[in-house]
Amino acid sequence: MRRNKKFYVYMMLFLVLIAQLAFSGKGFIGTDVAASVRTSASGAVDMQADSTVDLYVSDDLSEDIQALPLGAAAGVDAVTGEEAKIEPRIVYNSTLTASGEIIDDLTGNTGKSDFENKVISYCEDRINIYSEPDETSDIVGCMYSRSQADIIEKGEIWTKISSGNVVGYAKNTYLLFGEEADKVAPFIGDKTTVVEAEELPVYASADSSSAVIATFHAGENINAYEEIGNWVLVECESGYGYVEDTGISSTYDLATAWTVDEENAYLAEQARIEAERREAERVAAAKAAMSQSTSIGRTTNAAMSASDSEVYLLACIIEWEAGWEPYEGKLAVANVVLNRVRSSRFKQNTITDVIYAPGQFTGVLDGNGNISERFSTLLANGPSHQDSYTAAGEALAGVNNIGDYLFFISVKKANYARYSQYTVLNNHCFYVY
């Protein structure tokens, strides 16, 4: 029967323990040999354990192991004279330092870690990287969650890392090491596995004595899947097989750290992209609004009388709201003022009261309800466009180009879905609810 490597290691260890016990005159778990191993009526070996000693129990055996003879009194059945058999369950004394170290190596995860010298940041958003292992030191960069870095020096609280163009310290609390990183990486990044060995045989099973079904060569990219100890399941031309992990290396396409300047540049670029997106939406909305707006055309209202001061004030508010708009835009603003004078929805029934009503024309009044300094300057200097005077006169004469609309707003701020009717004239949307 072919025995695997682990079997022989166990056997060697068992022999060492027997030798130690034979020379010390002690049994398996610190008891006297004569008292610890005795023959029962059925011929089975019965082992007594000292309850004060910690036990290390291994069930990781695939084949029965015959017990080695302990001597005429200990290893031979008293009735049949045949060698006694021990079940495939070996008990080790964890107080034996040397043996304990060997057992830990045998029973631990001996597979090769893809993150032996790397870490993954795992946090809610991002972590800072500092120039020193101290949060009061300079911030030299950051790592967003699910980024990777190389370990330079690991400490109990801080780890010095290198990632991207950043070298600095990050808190261990926000980092995944070794096995933890190995478990998380497949879920957050695409794995790339490269053959490092000159020739890498692919076995039919996770055993070097099994048939070789394919061979990879150095530099080849292969598809690697689950790990079983030192073996890795891979895909090859013949289907699926196993390779030893010492012949391959795997990486994941995870992000790396950013310097402070790199992050600022990224955030600025994202802000620019967002501004362009919003502007594109605004332009699209404006175009859609233009296509759906109601075409009013010119109508005639009854003429409205006004004093010279009111005519001047009307011209000033036209200049204030639509000074750089084409004439139709100026005429529309004038008619909004006059429509409010006529409307029962507004308690103000004069041009002056409408223009100076709180919260109606932005910037006309200051925070205390007084005429603002800027509007006072306009009143003192008068409109700079003659069209503002003309629009005021025509509107008072009854010329109307917006029907009975009572409000207007910049097309950049318009919420067309809220308006029952509206029309767009250049940069203003005129509407009613």
C-alpha distance (Angstrom), angle and dihedral (degrees) to the residues before:
residue distance angle dihedral
M1 . . .
R2 3.83 . .
R3 3.79 113.4 .
N4 3.79 123.4 -153.8
K5 3.81 125.5 -130.6
K6 3.78 94.7 -100.9
F7 3.80 90.7 55.9
Y8 3.80 92.5 58.6
V9 3.79 92.3 45.5
Y10 3.78 89.3 55.0
M11 3.78 90.7 48.9
M12 3.80 92.0 50.7
L13 3.78 90.7 50.1
F14 3.79 91.0 48.6
L15 3.81 90.7 53.2
V16 3.81 91.2 50.3
L17 3.79 90.6 52.4
I18 3.81 92.3 48.3
A19 3.78 90.5 50.9
Q20 3.79 92.0 49.6
L21 3.77 91.8 49.7
A22 3.81 94.0 45.4
F23 3.79 92.8 54.2
S24 3.78 94.4 43.6
G25 3.79 94.3 46.5
K26 3.80 90.1 -126.2
G27 3.78 131.9 126.4
F28 3.77 130.0 -127.1
I29 3.78 100.2 -66.7
G30 3.79 103.3 23.5
T31 3.86 97.7 -68.2
D32 3.80 128.8 119.1
V33 3.80 113.3 -82.5
A34 3.77 94.1 -127.0
A35 3.81 90.8 49.4
S36 3.81 97.5 39.7
V37 3.78 100.1 50.3
R38 3.78 118.6 43.6
T39 3.74 135.5 150.6
S40 3.77 118.7 -109.5
A41 3.75 125.5 -150.5
S42 3.77 90.7 -95.2
G43 3.80 93.8 51.0
A44 3.84 97.4 -111.0
V45 3.77 121.1 135.2
D46 3.80 112.7 -110.5
M47 3.81 116.6 -157.2
Q48 3.82 122.9 -161.1
A49 3.79 117.8 -152.6
D50 3.77 126.5 -152.8
S51 3.82 102.5 -123.1
T52 3.80 91.1 -148.1
V53 3.81 93.3 68.3
D54 3.83 123.8 79.2
L55 3.76 114.3 -119.4
Y56 3.77 130.2 -142.2
V57 3.79 109.5 -157.4
S58 3.79 123.1 -167.2
D59 3.81 123.6 -166.6
D60 3.78 92.8 169.5
L61 3.81 96.1 114.7
S62 3.77 124.3 116.9
E63 3.81 98.1 -172.3
D64 3.81 135.4 44.6
I65 3.80 113.8 -97.7
Q66 3.80 120.2 -148.2
A67 3.78 114.1 -134.8
L68 3.77 114.9 -117.1
P69 3.83 115.0 -123.0
L70 3.78 114.4 -93.2
G71 3.80 93.6 -164.5
A72 3.74 136.2 -70.1
A73 3.78 93.5 -63.1
A74 3.79 97.7 42.0
G75 3.83 110.5 33.2
V76 3.81 104.9 36.1
D77 3.77 125.7 79.6
A78 3.81 108.4 -115.3
V79 3.82 92.7 -142.9
T80 3.82 105.4 38.4
G81 3.78 100.4 23.3
E82 3.81 90.4 -134.0
E83 3.79 125.7 129.5
A84 3.77 112.1 -87.3
K85 3.84 119.3 -116.7
I86 3.81 124.9 -132.5
E87 3.78 122.0 -154.7
P88 3.85 115.5 -112.6
R89 3.80 91.6 -96.1
I90 3.79 116.9 104.9
V91 3.79 122.9 -164.1
Y92 3.79 117.4 -153.0
N93 3.78 130.2 -167.6
S94 3.81 106.8 -120.3
T95 3.80 90.0 -160.4
L96 3.81 90.1 73.2
T97 3.79 99.9 92.2
A98 3.77 97.2 -161.4
S99 3.78 93.3 46.9
G100 3.79 91.1 44.2
E101 3.77 91.4 56.5
I102 3.78 91.1 50.3
I103 3.78 92.7 49.2
D104 3.80 92.1 49.4
D105 3.80 88.9 54.8
L106 3.77 91.9 48.7
T107 3.77 99.2 46.3
G108 3.83 100.0 34.3
N109 3.81 126.4 87.8
T110 3.78 100.9 -79.1
G111 3.82 93.9 177.7
K112 3.78 119.4 121.8
S113 3.80 112.6 -99.5
D114 3.80 119.5 -135.2
F115 3.81 86.7 -151.0
E116 3.78 101.0 45.9
N117 3.81 90.3 127.9
K118 3.79 99.5 17.5
V119 3.79 139.1 76.4
I120 3.79 136.8 -155.8
S121 3.79 121.9 -141.4
Y122 3.77 110.7 -128.9
C123 3.79 116.0 -178.4
E124 3.79 141.8 118.6
D125 3.80 95.6 -88.3
R126 3.80 120.5 -27.9
I127 3.79 141.2 -22.6
N128 3.79 129.0 -141.2
I129 3.78 122.2 -120.8
Y130 3.79 113.9 -146.0
S131 3.79 133.0 -154.6
E132 3.82 89.6 -127.7
P133 3.83 134.2 21.0
D134 3.79 88.9 -91.9
E135 3.80 130.1 91.4
T136 3.80 90.1 -139.0
S137 3.81 91.5 61.4
D138 3.80 123.6 93.0
I139 3.80 119.1 -69.6
V140 3.80 107.0 -123.7
G141 3.79 98.1 177.9
C142 3.78 146.7 -39.6
M143 3.76 142.4 -114.2
Y144 3.76 121.0 -143.8
S145 3.78 116.7 -142.2
R146 3.81 115.2 -74.1
S147 3.79 95.2 26.1
Q148 3.80 124.2 131.5
A149 3.80 135.0 -134.1
D150 3.80 139.9 178.9
I151 3.79 117.4 -110.9
I152 3.80 114.9 -121.5
E153 3.80 98.1 170.0
K154 3.78 128.7 -7.8
G155 3.80 121.3 -148.9
E156 3.78 134.0 178.2
I157 3.83 94.4 -97.3
W158 3.81 105.8 8.7
T159 3.78 133.6 37.9
K160 3.78 124.6 -158.3
I161 3.79 107.9 -134.2
S162 3.77 141.2 179.2
S163 3.80 119.6 -147.8
G164 3.78 129.9 156.4
N165 3.80 106.1 -34.7
V166 3.80 93.6 -26.0
V167 3.79 129.7 99.5
G168 3.77 117.1 178.3
Y169 3.79 148.2 95.3
A170 3.80 129.4 -58.2
K171 3.80 129.1 -177.7
N172 3.80 115.1 -103.5
T173 3.81 89.5 -135.6
Y174 3.80 89.2 75.6
L175 3.81 97.5 42.0
L176 3.79 133.9 84.9
F177 3.80 117.1 -146.1
G178 3.80 134.8 -165.3
E179 3.78 114.1 -37.4
E180 3.81 93.6 15.1
A181 3.79 90.4 54.5
D182 3.82 91.0 45.4
K183 3.80 90.4 56.1
V184 3.80 95.8 47.3
A185 3.81 100.5 40.2
P186 3.85 97.8 74.1
F187 3.81 89.9 57.0
I188 3.81 96.8 51.0
G189 3.81 105.4 34.6
D190 3.79 143.6 30.5
K191 3.79 113.2 -103.1
T192 3.79 123.2 -130.9
T193 3.80 117.5 -168.2
V194 3.81 121.6 -168.1
V195 3.79 128.1 -169.9
E196 3.81 111.9 -119.1
A197 3.79 100.9 175.8
E198 3.81 118.2 86.8
E199 3.80 88.2 -123.6
L200 3.78 123.4 9.5
P201 3.82 117.9 -167.7
V202 3.79 118.8 -146.2
Y203 3.79 112.2 -142.7
A204 3.78 127.5 -153.5
S205 3.81 90.0 -126.7
A206 3.79 137.8 10.8
D207 3.79 91.1 -81.1
S208 3.80 128.4 91.3
S209 3.79 89.5 -141.6
S210 3.82 91.4 62.6
A211 3.79 123.3 94.0
V212 3.82 119.9 -72.0
I213 3.80 106.8 -125.1
A214 3.82 100.1 176.0
T215 3.80 143.5 -3.6
F216 3.80 129.2 -134.5
H217 3.78 125.1 -159.3
A218 3.80 133.4 -143.5
G219 3.79 114.8 -73.7
E220 3.81 97.0 21.3
N221 3.79 118.3 135.4
I222 3.79 110.9 -133.9
N223 3.78 137.6 -179.4
A224 3.81 109.2 -110.0
Y225 3.78 125.2 -173.6
E226 3.80 135.2 168.0
E227 3.80 124.1 4.4
I228 3.79 125.7 -132.7
G229 3.78 109.0 -170.6
N230 3.80 106.1 -63.8
W231 3.79 92.1 -12.0
V232 3.79 129.4 89.3
L233 3.79 126.6 -159.1
V234 3.82 109.4 -127.4
E235 3.77 139.0 176.4
C236 3.79 119.8 -118.1
E237 3.81 138.7 163.4
S238 3.79 90.6 -84.9
G239 3.78 93.1 52.2
Y240 3.79 120.6 -99.7
G241 3.77 131.0 -10.1
Y242 3.79 144.2 147.6
V243 3.79 133.9 -93.1
E244 3.78 131.4 -176.5
D245 3.79 112.0 -101.3
T246 3.81 92.4 -132.2
G247 3.79 89.3 73.0
I248 3.80 97.5 56.2
S249 3.80 140.6 49.8
S250 3.79 127.2 -154.9
T251 3.78 131.7 -157.1
Y252 3.80 134.3 179.8
D253 3.82 127.0 -138.7
L254 3.79 93.7 -121.1
A255 3.78 124.1 151.8
T256 3.79 122.0 -101.3
A257 3.80 134.4 -140.8
W258 3.80 124.7 -74.5
T259 3.75 128.6 -140.7
V260 3.80 116.7 -125.5
D261 3.81 90.4 -102.0
E262 3.80 92.3 48.3
E263 3.79 92.4 51.6
N264 3.81 92.3 46.9
A265 3.80 90.3 50.3
Y266 3.80 90.2 49.1
L267 3.81 92.7 49.7
A268 3.80 90.9 47.9
E269 3.79 90.8 50.8
Q270 3.80 91.2 48.6
A271 3.81 89.8 50.9
R272 3.81 90.3 50.7
I273 3.80 91.5 49.6
E274 3.81 90.8 48.5
A275 3.82 91.6 49.2
E276 3.80 90.7 50.7
R277 3.79 90.3 48.7
R278 3.79 92.2 51.6
E279 3.79 91.7 46.4
A280 3.79 90.7 50.5
E281 3.80 89.3 50.8
R282 3.79 90.6 49.0
V283 3.80 92.8 50.3
A284 3.79 90.9 46.8
A285 3.81 90.6 48.9
A286 3.79 91.1 48.0
K287 3.79 91.3 51.1
A288 3.77 90.9 47.9
A289 3.79 89.9 48.1
M290 3.77 91.3 50.3
S291 3.77 90.6 53.6
Q292 3.81 92.1 49.2
S293 3.79 100.0 37.8
T294 3.77 119.4 113.0
S295 3.76 115.9 -108.1
I296 3.79 105.7 -133.5
G297 3.76 103.7 176.7
R298 3.81 119.0 -172.2
T299 3.73 123.0 -44.9
T300 3.76 133.1 173.3
N301 3.78 125.3 -115.9
A302 3.75 128.0 -175.1
A303 3.76 110.8 -81.1
M304 3.81 116.2 -101.3
S305 3.75 123.0 -144.3
A306 3.80 119.8 -134.3
S307 3.77 138.0 171.4
D308 3.79 120.8 -111.4
S309 3.80 90.6 -104.5
E310 3.80 90.6 52.9
V311 3.81 92.0 48.8
Y312 3.80 88.6 51.0
L313 3.82 92.0 47.0
L314 3.83 90.2 49.3
A315 3.82 90.3 51.7
C316 3.81 89.8 49.8
I317 3.83 93.7 52.1
I318 3.82 89.2 48.3
E319 3.82 88.5 53.1
W320 3.83 90.4 45.6
E321 3.81 95.2 52.4
A322 3.81 103.9 27.9
G323 3.80 108.0 14.7
W324 3.81 92.5 132.1
E325 3.78 96.1 37.1
P326 3.82 122.7 101.4
Y327 3.80 116.7 -96.4
E328 3.82 94.9 -91.4
G329 3.80 88.8 58.1
K330 3.82 91.0 51.8
L331 3.81 92.1 48.5
A332 3.83 90.4 49.6
V333 3.84 92.6 53.7
A334 3.82 89.9 50.4
N335 3.79 90.7 52.6
V336 3.83 92.5 50.0
V337 3.81 87.7 59.4
L338 3.82 93.0 47.7
N339 3.83 92.8 44.4
R340 3.80 89.1 56.4
V341 3.81 90.7 50.3
R342 3.82 88.2 54.8
S343 3.86 96.7 39.9
S344 3.79 122.0 98.0
R345 3.82 87.9 -149.9
F346 3.79 90.0 75.4
K347 3.77 122.6 60.0
Q348 3.82 90.6 -153.5
N349 3.82 108.8 91.1
T350 3.80 103.0 174.7
I351 3.81 131.7 68.6
T352 3.80 91.2 -117.7
D353 3.81 94.1 49.5
V354 3.81 92.4 48.0
I355 3.83 94.0 49.9
Y356 3.80 94.4 46.4
A357 3.83 96.3 42.1
P358 3.83 109.2 126.2
G359 3.80 115.2 -98.5
Q360 3.80 96.1 5.6
F361 3.81 105.8 102.5
T362 3.78 112.7 28.8
G363 3.79 115.2 -121.2
V364 3.79 97.7 7.9
L365 3.81 91.8 106.1
D366 3.79 127.9 36.4
G367 3.79 126.2 -132.4
N368 3.80 91.6 -81.3
G369 3.80 94.6 54.0
N370 3.80 94.2 -104.2
I371 3.79 126.2 125.3
S372 3.80 106.9 -82.1
E373 3.78 122.3 -115.9
R374 3.80 92.8 -115.8
F375 3.79 94.4 50.6
S376 3.81 89.5 45.5
T377 3.81 87.9 56.2
L378 3.79 90.2 52.4
L379 3.79 90.9 49.2
A380 3.78 89.7 50.5
N381 3.82 95.6 48.1
G382 3.80 100.2 32.5
P383 3.83 128.4 -139.8
S384 3.80 116.3 -40.2
H385 3.81 93.1 -148.8
Q386 3.78 121.4 69.2
D387 3.80 88.6 -151.8
S388 3.81 88.7 71.0
Y389 3.81 90.4 62.7
T390 3.82 91.5 43.7
A391 3.82 93.0 50.4
A392 3.81 90.7 50.1
G393 3.81 91.7 51.9
E394 3.82 94.7 46.4
A395 3.80 93.6 47.8
L396 3.82 91.2 50.9
A397 3.81 87.7 49.3
G398 3.84 89.4 58.0
V399 3.82 103.0 -97.8
N400 3.83 106.8 143.8
N401 3.83 129.5 179.6
I402 3.85 101.4 171.6
G403 3.80 104.3 47.9
D404 3.81 112.3 -140.9
Y405 3.83 97.7 -25.6
L406 3.79 112.1 146.3
F407 3.82 104.0 -170.7
F408 3.78 141.3 45.5
I409 3.79 134.7 -173.9
S410 3.79 139.1 174.6
V411 3.80 111.5 -81.9
K412 3.85 86.6 -126.6
K413 3.79 89.7 65.7
A414 3.79 100.4 33.1
N415 3.79 119.3 125.4
Y416 3.78 100.1 -161.2
A417 3.78 94.8 -176.8
R418 3.82 89.8 68.1
Y419 3.81 96.3 54.7
S420 3.77 122.8 88.6
Q421 3.81 90.0 -157.7
Y422 3.77 134.0 0.9
T423 3.76 144.7 162.3
V424 3.80 128.6 -156.3
L425 3.78 120.2 -137.0
N426 3.79 111.7 -179.0
N427 3.84 107.1 -62.1
H428 3.80 97.7 -7.5
C429 3.78 132.2 76.9
F430 3.84 113.7 -151.3
Y431 3.78 114.8 -159.6
V432 3.79 153.2 148.7
Y433 3.83 129.2 -139.0
